[in-house]
Amino acid sequence: MSGLRAVELSGLGIRLGFAPLGALRQHEEVFADAARSLALAMESEGVLLDPLMVDSSTLAVLDGAHRASALASLGARWAAVAAVDYGSPEISVGRWLRAIDPGAAREAALSLGMAEEGPEAARSAVDSHGPRVAVLMPGGPSYLGPALGSALEAHRLARSIWARPGSHPELIPDDEVGRALESGRAVIYVSAPSKLDVLRAASSGELFPPRSTRHRFGARPLGLGVPLGVLRSDSEPDLSPLEEAARSAVLQPGDEGHRGERPLIVRWAARGRCA
């Protein structure tokens, strides 16, 4: 993990450790209000509940942009991280989408000169011939924009639509498009970034809009609860709290309560948090 000391979660390809906050590389912007609210909650609880998911080679933040921003505002020098091999097939990257007011969506599509298209054809074009953006309407024709130069450009164009006044955007996962359309909302449908797109954004500082990527992991630790005092330390924190957490976090095949064939991460209870 970029030379950092870490604790291995046996059989899961995850290493828990403490990374200098300034060494982490964001690939997305954050919503300032969300980061402030999270910082207030963290200050109240006195802990970072869930470690940030990062690429072990580059320290690109895969999940946890708002947590990293909140930690910085709270004077933390370190972040508890779960480092993974981003090249693993058990890690995939999808996208978050926005459902918005259909009137605002149609107005935006027309103002951008998007072409009318059937909804299924528009979705297929975005998924197969991207990067591009479509505006999927709950009734009548949808709209399709031209092919763009990069996924980053596509997501920034999508933001220019869902961030317009009167859009009332709702964040939805990319597998709930049908539900959103059935409820009468329009969906701003944008090409999913690739892992390479994520790493390029992290290394260049040209960031995706907030909540663009949706990473899925084969396993991930939750509920760790590292005290903020540890993360504000001038020197690298001791790994012993993470070692203790790692021992209690993983059920091996054959352990009581686990009948699966591979190790399983369990969610730590409050009493099992690092103290």
Contacts in CASP RR format, 6 or more apart in sequence:
PFRMAT RR
TARGET T0000
AUTHOR 0000-0000-0000
METHOD contacts of the structure
MODEL  1
MSGLRAVELSGLGIRLGFAPLGALRQHEEVFADAARSLALAMESEGVLLD
PLMVDSSTLAVLDGAHRASALASLGARWAAVAAVDYGSPEISVGRWLRAI
DPGAAREAALSLGMAEEGPEAARSAVDSHGPRVAVLMPGGPSYLGPALGS
ALEAHRLARSIWARPGSHPELIPDDEVGRALESGRAVIYVSAPSKLDVLR
AASSGELFPPRSTRHRFGARPLGLGVPLGVLRSDSEPDLSPLEEAARSAV
LQPGDEGHRGERPLIVRWAARGRCA
1 15 0 8 1.000
1 17 0 8 1.000
1 19 0 8 1.000
1 56 0 8 1.000
1 59 0 8 1.000
1 81 0 8 1.000
1 83 0 8 1.000
2 19 0 8 1.000
2 23 0 8 1.000
2 56 0 8 1.000
2 57 0 8 1.000
2 58 0 8 1.000
2 59 0 8 1.000
4 17 0 8 1.000
4 18 0 8 1.000
4 19 0 8 1.000
4 83 0 8 1.000
5 17 0 8 1.000
5 236 0 8 1.000
5 239 0 8 1.000
6 15 0 8 1.000
6 16 0 8 1.000
6 17 0 8 1.000
6 83 0 8 1.000
6 239 0 8 1.000
7 15 0 8 1.000
7 16 0 8 1.000
7 17 0 8 1.000
7 239 0 8 1.000
7 242 0 8 1.000
7 243 0 8 1.000
7 246 0 8 1.000
8 14 0 8 1.000
8 15 0 8 1.000
8 246 0 8 1.000
9 15 0 8 1.000
9 16 0 8 1.000
9 82 0 8 1.000
9 219 0 8 1.000
9 221 0 8 1.000
9 246 0 8 1.000
9 249 0 8 1.000
9 250 0 8 1.000
9 263 0 8 1.000
9 265 0 8 1.000
10 246 0 8 1.000
10 250 0 8 1.000
10 252 0 8 1.000
10 263 0 8 1.000
11 250 0 8 1.000
11 262 0 8 1.000
11 263 0 8 1.000
12 219 0 8 1.000
12 250 0 8 1.000
12 263 0 8 1.000
12 265 0 8 1.000
13 84 0 8 1.000
13 85 0 8 1.000
13 88 0 8 1.000
13 219 0 8 1.000
14 82 0 8 1.000
14 83 0 8 1.000
14 84 0 8 1.000
14 219 0 8 1.000
14 220 0 8 1.000
14 221 0 8 1.000
14 265 0 8 1.000
15 56 0 8 1.000
15 82 0 8 1.000
15 83 0 8 1.000
15 84 0 8 1.000
16 51 0 8 1.000
16 80 0 8 1.000
16 81 0 8 1.000
16 82 0 8 1.000
16 83 0 8 1.000
16 221 0 8 1.000
16 224 0 8 1.000
16 242 0 8 1.000
16 245 0 8 1.000
16 246 0 8 1.000
17 51 0 8 1.000
17 80 0 8 1.000
17 81 0 8 1.000
17 82 0 8 1.000
17 83 0 8 1.000
17 239 0 8 1.000
17 242 0 8 1.000
18 78 0 8 1.000
18 79 0 8 1.000
18 80 0 8 1.000
18 81 0 8 1.000
18 231 0 8 1.000
18 236 0 8 1.000
18 237 0 8 1.000
18 239 0 8 1.000
18 242 0 8 1.000
19 52 0 8 1.000
19 54 0 8 1.000
19 59 0 8 1.000
19 78 0 8 1.000
19 79 0 8 1.000
19 81 0 8 1.000
19 83 0 8 1.000
20 77 0 8 1.000
20 78 0 8 1.000
21 68 0 8 1.000
21 71 0 8 1.000
21 72 0 8 1.000
21 76 0 8 1.000
21 77 0 8 1.000
21 78 0 8 1.000
21 79 0 8 1.000
21 231 0 8 1.000
23 59 0 8 1.000
24 52 0 8 1.000
24 54 0 8 1.000
24 59 0 8 1.000
24 60 0 8 1.000
24 61 0 8 1.000
24 68 0 8 1.000
24 79 0 8 1.000
24 81 0 8 1.000
25 58 0 8 1.000
25 59 0 8 1.000
25 60 0 8 1.000
25 61 0 8 1.000
25 202 0 8 1.000
25 203 0 8 1.000
25 205 0 8 1.000
26 60 0 8 1.000
26 61 0 8 1.000
26 65 0 8 1.000
26 68 0 8 1.000
26 202 0 8 1.000
26 205 0 8 1.000
26 207 0 8 1.000
27 60 0 8 1.000
27 61 0 8 1.000
27 62 0 8 1.000
27 65 0 8 1.000
27 198 0 8 1.000
27 199 0 8 1.000
27 201 0 8 1.000
27 202 0 8 1.000
27 207 0 8 1.000
27 208 0 8 1.000
27 213 0 8 1.000
28 65 0 8 1.000
28 201 0 8 1.000
28 207 0 8 1.000
28 208 0 8 1.000
28 209 0 8 1.000
28 210 0 8 1.000
28 211 0 8 1.000
28 212 0 8 1.000
28 213 0 8 1.000
29 65 0 8 1.000
29 207 0 8 1.000
29 208 0 8 1.000
29 209 0 8 1.000
29 210 0 8 1.000
30 65 0 8 1.000
30 66 0 8 1.000
30 69 0 8 1.000
30 210 0 8 1.000
31 66 0 8 1.000
31 210 0 8 1.000
31 211 0 8 1.000
34 66 0 8 1.000
34 210 0 8 1.000
35 66 0 8 1.000
35 69 0 8 1.000
35 70 0 8 1.000
35 73 0 8 1.000
36 70 0 8 1.000
36 73 0 8 1.000
38 66 0 8 1.000
38 67 0 8 1.000
38 69 0 8 1.000
38 70 0 8 1.000
39 69 0 8 1.000
39 70 0 8 1.000
39 71 0 8 1.000
39 73 0 8 1.000
39 74 0 8 1.000
42 48 0 8 1.000
42 49 0 8 1.000
42 67 0 8 1.000
42 70 0 8 1.000
42 71 0 8 1.000
42 74 0 8 1.000
42 228 0 8 1.000
43 74 0 8 1.000
43 228 0 8 1.000
46 227 0 8 1.000
46 228 0 8 1.000
46 229 0 8 1.000
47 225 0 8 1.000
47 226 0 8 1.000
47 227 0 8 1.000
47 228 0 8 1.000
47 273 0 8 1.000
47 274 0 8 1.000
48 67 0 8 1.000
48 71 0 8 1.000
48 76 0 8 1.000
48 79 0 8 1.000
48 80 0 8 1.000
48 224 0 8 1.000
48 225 0 8 1.000
48 226 0 8 1.000
48 228 0 8 1.000
48 231 0 8 1.000
49 222 0 8 1.000
49 223 0 8 1.000
49 224 0 8 1.000
49 225 0 8 1.000
49 273 0 8 1.000
50 67 0 8 1.000
50 221 0 8 1.000
50 222 0 8 1.000
50 223 0 8 1.000
50 224 0 8 1.000
50 225 0 8 1.000
51 79 0 8 1.000
51 80 0 8 1.000
51 81 0 8 1.000
51 82 0 8 1.000
51 221 0 8 1.000
51 224 0 8 1.000
51 226 0 8 1.000
52 61 0 8 1.000
52 63 0 8 1.000
52 64 0 8 1.000
52 67 0 8 1.000
52 68 0 8 1.000
52 79 0 8 1.000
52 80 0 8 1.000
52 81 0 8 1.000
52 82 0 8 1.000
53 61 0 8 1.000
53 62 0 8 1.000
53 63 0 8 1.000
53 64 0 8 1.000
53 81 0 8 1.000
53 82 0 8 1.000
53 84 0 8 1.000
53 215 0 8 1.000
53 217 0 8 1.000
53 220 0 8 1.000
54 60 0 8 1.000
54 61 0 8 1.000
54 62 0 8 1.000
54 81 0 8 1.000
54 82 0 8 1.000
54 83 0 8 1.000
54 84 0 8 1.000
55 62 0 8 1.000
55 83 0 8 1.000
55 84 0 8 1.000
55 85 0 8 1.000
55 86 0 8 1.000
55 199 0 8 1.000
55 202 0 8 1.000
56 83 0 8 1.000
56 84 0 8 1.000
56 85 0 8 1.000
56 86 0 8 1.000
57 85 0 8 1.000
57 86 0 8 1.000
58 86 0 8 1.000
58 199 0 8 1.000
58 202 0 8 1.000
58 203 0 8 1.000
59 81 0 8 1.000
59 83 0 8 1.000
60 86 0 8 1.000
60 198 0 8 1.000
60 199 0 8 1.000
60 202 0 8 1.000
60 203 0 8 1.000
61 68 0 8 1.000
61 202 0 8 1.000
62 84 0 8 1.000
62 86 0 8 1.000
62 91 0 8 1.000
62 93 0 8 1.000
62 198 0 8 1.000
62 213 0 8 1.000
62 215 0 8 1.000
63 215 0 8 1.000
63 217 0 8 1.000
63 220 0 8 1.000
65 210 0 8 1.000
67 79 0 8 1.000
68 79 0 8 1.000
71 79 0 8 1.000
71 231 0 8 1.000
74 228 0 8 1.000
74 232 0 8 1.000
75 232 0 8 1.000
76 228 0 8 1.000
76 231 0 8 1.000
76 232 0 8 1.000
77 231 0 8 1.000
77 232 0 8 1.000
77 233 0 8 1.000
77 234 0 8 1.000
78 230 0 8 1.000
78 231 0 8 1.000
78 232 0 8 1.000
78 233 0 8 1.000
78 236 0 8 1.000
78 237 0 8 1.000
79 231 0 8 1.000
80 224 0 8 1.000
80 225 0 8 1.000
80 226 0 8 1.000
80 231 0 8 1.000
80 242 0 8 1.000
82 220 0 8 1.000
82 221 0 8 1.000
84 91 0 8 1.000
84 217 0 8 1.000
85 91 0 8 1.000
86 195 0 8 1.000
86 198 0 8 1.000
86 199 0 8 1.000
87 195 0 8 1.000
90 217 0 8 1.000
90 218 0 8 1.000
90 219 0 8 1.000
91 195 0 8 1.000
91 215 0 8 1.000
91 216 0 8 1.000
91 217 0 8 1.000
91 218 0 8 1.000
92 215 0 8 1.000
92 216 0 8 1.000
93 192 0 8 1.000
93 193 0 8 1.000
93 194 0 8 1.000
93 195 0 8 1.000
93 198 0 8 1.000
93 213 0 8 1.000
93 214 0 8 1.000
93 215 0 8 1.000
93 216 0 8 1.000
94 174 0 8 1.000
94 192 0 8 1.000
94 193 0 8 1.000
94 213 0 8 1.000
94 214 0 8 1.000
94 215 0 8 1.000
94 216 0 8 1.000
95 155 0 8 1.000
95 174 0 8 1.000
95 190 0 8 1.000
95 191 0 8 1.000
95 192 0 8 1.000
95 193 0 8 1.000
95 212 0 8 1.000
95 213 0 8 1.000
95 214 0 8 1.000
96 171 0 8 1.000
96 172 0 8 1.000
96 173 0 8 1.000
96 174 0 8 1.000
96 211 0 8 1.000
96 212 0 8 1.000
96 213 0 8 1.000
96 214 0 8 1.000
97 171 0 8 1.000
97 172 0 8 1.000
97 173 0 8 1.000
97 174 0 8 1.000
97 177 0 8 1.000
97 180 0 8 1.000
97 187 0 8 1.000
97 188 0 8 1.000
97 189 0 8 1.000
97 190 0 8 1.000
98 158 0 8 1.000
98 162 0 8 1.000
98 167 0 8 1.000
98 169 0 8 1.000
98 170 0 8 1.000
98 171 0 8 1.000
98 172 0 8 1.000
98 187 0 8 1.000
98 188 0 8 1.000
99 169 0 8 1.000
99 170 0 8 1.000
99 172 0 8 1.000
99 180 0 8 1.000
99 183 0 8 1.000
99 185 0 8 1.000
99 186 0 8 1.000
99 187 0 8 1.000
99 188 0 8 1.000
100 161 0 8 1.000
100 162 0 8 1.000
100 167 0 8 1.000
100 168 0 8 1.000
100 169 0 8 1.000
100 170 0 8 1.000
100 185 0 8 1.000
100 186 0 8 1.000
100 187 0 8 1.000
100 188 0 8 1.000
101 166 0 8 1.000
101 167 0 8 1.000
101 168 0 8 1.000
101 185 0 8 1.000
101 186 0 8 1.000
102 137 0 8 1.000
102 138 0 8 1.000
102 139 0 8 1.000
102 184 0 8 1.000
102 185 0 8 1.000
102 186 0 8 1.000
103 186 0 8 1.000
104 164 0 8 1.000
104 166 0 8 1.000
104 167 0 8 1.000
104 168 0 8 1.000
104 186 0 8 1.000
105 135 0 8 1.000
105 137 0 8 1.000
105 161 0 8 1.000
105 167 0 8 1.000
105 186 0 8 1.000
105 188 0 8 1.000
106 135 0 8 1.000
106 137 0 8 1.000
106 143 0 8 1.000
106 186 0 8 1.000
108 135 0 8 1.000
108 160 0 8 1.000
108 161 0 8 1.000
108 164 0 8 1.000
108 167 0 8 1.000
109 135 0 8 1.000
109 143 0 8 1.000
109 161 0 8 1.000
110 143 0 8 1.000
112 145 0 8 1.000
112 157 0 8 1.000
112 161 0 8 1.000
113 145 0 8 1.000
114 134 0 8 1.000
114 135 0 8 1.000
114 143 0 8 1.000
114 144 0 8 1.000
114 145 0 8 1.000
115 143 0 8 1.000
115 144 0 8 1.000
115 145 0 8 1.000
116 141 0 8 1.000
116 142 0 8 1.000
116 143 0 8 1.000
116 144 0 8 1.000
117 125 0 8 1.000
117 134 0 8 1.000
117 141 0 8 1.000
117 142 0 8 1.000
117 143 0 8 1.000
117 144 0 8 1.000
118 141 0 8 1.000
118 142 0 8 1.000
119 136 0 8 1.000
119 137 0 8 1.000
119 142 0 8 1.000
119 181 0 8 1.000
121 144 0 8 1.000
122 134 0 8 1.000
122 135 0 8 1.000
122 136 0 8 1.000
122 142 0 8 1.000
122 143 0 8 1.000
122 144 0 8 1.000
122 189 0 8 1.000
123 134 0 8 1.000
123 136 0 8 1.000
123 177 0 8 1.000
123 189 0 8 1.000
125 132 0 8 1.000
125 134 0 8 1.000
125 144 0 8 1.000
126 132 0 8 1.000
126 133 0 8 1.000
126 134 0 8 1.000
126 144 0 8 1.000
126 189 0 8 1.000
126 190 0 8 1.000
126 191 0 8 1.000
127 191 0 8 1.000
127 192 0 8 1.000
129 147 0 8 1.000
130 147 0 8 1.000
130 148 0 8 1.000
130 154 0 8 1.000
130 191 0 8 1.000
131 147 0 8 1.000
131 148 0 8 1.000
131 149 0 8 1.000
131 150 0 8 1.000
131 151 0 8 1.000
131 153 0 8 1.000
131 154 0 8 1.000
131 190 0 8 1.000
131 191 0 8 1.000
132 144 0 8 1.000
132 145 0 8 1.000
132 146 0 8 1.000
132 147 0 8 1.000
132 148 0 8 1.000
132 154 0 8 1.000
132 190 0 8 1.000
132 191 0 8 1.000
133 145 0 8 1.000
133 148 0 8 1.000
133 154 0 8 1.000
133 157 0 8 1.000
133 158 0 8 1.000
133 161 0 8 1.000
133 188 0 8 1.000
133 189 0 8 1.000
133 190 0 8 1.000
133 191 0 8 1.000
134 142 0 8 1.000
134 143 0 8 1.000
134 144 0 8 1.000
134 145 0 8 1.000
134 188 0 8 1.000
134 189 0 8 1.000
134 190 0 8 1.000
135 142 0 8 1.000
135 143 0 8 1.000
135 144 0 8 1.000
135 161 0 8 1.000
135 186 0 8 1.000
135 187 0 8 1.000
135 188 0 8 1.000
135 189 0 8 1.000
136 142 0 8 1.000
136 177 0 8 1.000
136 181 0 8 1.000
136 186 0 8 1.000
136 187 0 8 1.000
136 188 0 8 1.000
136 189 0 8 1.000
137 143 0 8 1.000
137 181 0 8 1.000
137 186 0 8 1.000
138 181 0 8 1.000
138 182 0 8 1.000
138 183 0 8 1.000
138 184 0 8 1.000
138 185 0 8 1.000
138 186 0 8 1.000
139 181 0 8 1.000
148 154 0 8 1.000
148 157 0 8 1.000
150 197 0 8 1.000
151 191 0 8 1.000
151 192 0 8 1.000
151 193 0 8 1.000
151 194 0 8 1.000
151 197 0 8 1.000
151 208 0 8 1.000
152 193 0 8 1.000
152 197 0 8 1.000
152 200 0 8 1.000
152 201 0 8 1.000
152 206 0 8 1.000
152 208 0 8 1.000
154 190 0 8 1.000
154 191 0 8 1.000
155 190 0 8 1.000
155 193 0 8 1.000
155 208 0 8 1.000
155 209 0 8 1.000
155 212 0 8 1.000
156 208 0 8 1.000
156 209 0 8 1.000
157 190 0 8 1.000
158 188 0 8 1.000
158 190 0 8 1.000
158 209 0 8 1.000
159 209 0 8 1.000
161 167 0 8 1.000
161 188 0 8 1.000
162 169 0 8 1.000
162 188 0 8 1.000
163 169 0 8 1.000
169 188 0 8 1.000
170 180 0 8 1.000
170 185 0 8 1.000
171 211 0 8 1.000
172 179 0 8 1.000
172 180 0 8 1.000
172 187 0 8 1.000
173 214 0 8 1.000
174 192 0 8 1.000
174 214 0 8 1.000
177 187 0 8 1.000
177 189 0 8 1.000
178 187 0 8 1.000
180 187 0 8 1.000
181 187 0 8 1.000
193 201 0 8 1.000
193 208 0 8 1.000
193 212 0 8 1.000
193 213 0 8 1.000
198 213 0 8 1.000
200 206 0 8 1.000
201 207 0 8 1.000
201 208 0 8 1.000
219 263 0 8 1.000
219 264 0 8 1.000
219 265 0 8 1.000
220 265 0 8 1.000
221 245 0 8 1.000
221 249 0 8 1.000
221 265 0 8 1.000
221 268 0 8 1.000
222 265 0 8 1.000
222 267 0 8 1.000
222 268 0 8 1.000
223 267 0 8 1.000
223 268 0 8 1.000
223 273 0 8 1.000
224 242 0 8 1.000
224 245 0 8 1.000
224 268 0 8 1.000
224 273 0 8 1.000
224 274 0 8 1.000
225 268 0 8 1.000
225 273 0 8 1.000
225 274 0 8 1.000
226 241 0 8 1.000
226 242 0 8 1.000
226 273 0 8 1.000
226 274 0 8 1.000
227 274 0 8 1.000
227 275 0 8 1.000
230 237 0 8 1.000
230 241 0 8 1.000
230 274 0 8 1.000
231 237 0 8 1.000
241 274 0 8 1.000
241 275 0 8 1.000
242 274 0 8 1.000
244 274 0 8 1.000
245 268 0 8 1.000
245 272 0 8 1.000
245 273 0 8 1.000
245 274 0 8 1.000
248 268 0 8 1.000
248 272 0 8 1.000
249 265 0 8 1.000
249 266 0 8 1.000
249 268 0 8 1.000
250 263 0 8 1.000
250 264 0 8 1.000
250 265 0 8 1.000
250 266 0 8 1.000
251 257 0 8 1.000
251 258 0 8 1.000
251 263 0 8 1.000
251 264 0 8 1.000
251 266 0 8 1.000
252 258 0 8 1.000
252 263 0 8 1.000
253 260 0 8 1.000
253 261 0 8 1.000
253 262 0 8 1.000
253 263 0 8 1.000
254 260 0 8 1.000
258 264 0 8 1.000
END
